[in-house]
Amino acid sequence: MITWIYRLIVLLVSIFVVVNLVSKEKIKDQANAVIVLIPLLLRLLMIK
């Protein structure tokens, strides 16, 4: 049960990061969002 809640929270944060990624125009800000997104996706898939 806790694992599903954890995954749901990570998914929600990932969605917010993707929305932020799409809304930014500067390449620097987009790169920063991608750097944040990669570990979140790995955690969502339960890959260390």
N, C-alpha and C positions, 0 to 999 in steps of 0.2 A: 504493500500500500504506500509506504513512504517513497519507494522508488518511482511510482507513478506520479506522485505529487512533485517530486524532484524533477522528473522529466517534463512535467507540465510547466513548471516555473521556468526551466531552461528554454523550453519552446517559446514561451511568452516573451522572454528577454530576447531571444533570437529574432523573433518577429519584429520587435521594436528596433533592433539593430539593423535589420534589413530595410525597414521603412526609413531609418535615418540614412542608410547607405544610398538609397534611391533619391532621397531629397537633397543630398549634398551635391554641390557643383564642383567644388575643388577636388582635384585628384588626391591631394594630401589627406583630406577628410575621408574620402572613400577608402583609401588604403588603410587608414586607422580603423575604420569600421570593419573591414575585411579581417584585419589582425585580431580584432575582438571576436569576430564571428567564428573563426576557425576553431578555437578551443570550445566554444559553446556547442557547435555542431558535433564535435568529437564526444563531448559529454552527453549530448542527447542520444548518440548512438552507443553510449557506454564503452567507448574506446579510450584508453588512457593515452 
